[in-house]
Amino acid sequence: MATPSSSRSGADRCPGLLTPFVSADGAMVRLRVPGGRVAASTLAEICSLAGTFGDPDVTVTSRGSLQLRGLPDPLPRELITAIGDLGLVPSGEHDKARNIVADPDPALDDLVAALDAALLADPGLAQLPGRFLLAVAGPGGPVLGEPWDVAIVDEGSTARVLVDGRSVVVDRADAAQAALDVARRFLATRPDARTWNVRDLSPEARVDLLPGGTVVVVEAGAPPVAGPVGEDLVALLPLGLLTPRMAQALVASRGSSQSSSHLDERGETTMRLTPWRSVVLPGGAIQAAELETAGFVTRPDSPWTILTACAGAPACARTSTPTRDLAREAAPLLDPAGPPVHVIGCERACGHPARPHTTSLTPSSVADIVAAQRSPLRKA
Ligand code: SF4
């Protein structure tokens, strides 16, 4: 969600961008989008920047954030300024800590905003590891199936704060601070800076993170399937890639199909990126055919609902396997009703689904990927 700009220039708010991660295909910038909430105009602007400065395809990650790849190193000053002016990096110090995933339910927007604002307001929380994950969900929400460290479950006037199989109930208005209190205790408790997640602590330390917590069984629903949901649309991005053509279709869809009920007070449409490499478009059902033509998947029986891949070659220097190209070739041959398959170029298995799936490690052919779908499921 874009946060209002301060009086500092865009470049001044993005010190982290001055030292980007550099891979085989150039510099890479990760833009965290708390809860996946992003205005359609902001998404279009990011795609325009990607096309101007690097790889025109923007990657939507398994945390619902955005990656711009193939950028010059060092990053051009104009790019840093433009990213900062979009309000996507409101605090350079906190940038890596803003890892919030959320169910794509508009009723959770205020909880996501409150959690992000409270996180940004505490200088100490800038120390949270980049892998520490906060979640906001409805009861039984699908993001509860993701590998979160602390979760808030909206229960109406109250909310449940979850940590490691235990929970406390607090007033809804206090939920953000209660969740961040857990994060503060985690920072105070962890033995060293390489302890990134709650699950890395001892069992005793984990219990101490949530005083008064009682044991709870956490149940997660299935991620939303591709296709219309009432007036809205769940549109899947094959391989998590948002191409310029898809971005243009998004812009066109918000211009031609959105009724005023889908616009916020700024006349904007808030789209919701999900950890399952899809985007939920308010009022988008009527545009399903155009978006499908542009490259989105809007049918639940598409093989892209069960097929993912890491970046692979040539983007990643760790492999010579062109994972994405092979996945594209294999897609028509896979069973959409079968187990999910993740194609990877090495054991790191970047971008793997959080739910049970099979892997195709360094496939040499499409046949290897097809065979992998028949191999035993493994947990993330
Ligand atoms: S899984 Fe390995 S080959 Fe694939 S992107 Fe990650 S590091 Fe590169």
Residues whose N, C-alpha, C, O or C-beta is under 5 A from the ligand:
A	BS01	SF4	C310 A311 G312 C316 R318 T319 I344 G345 C346 R348 A349 C350
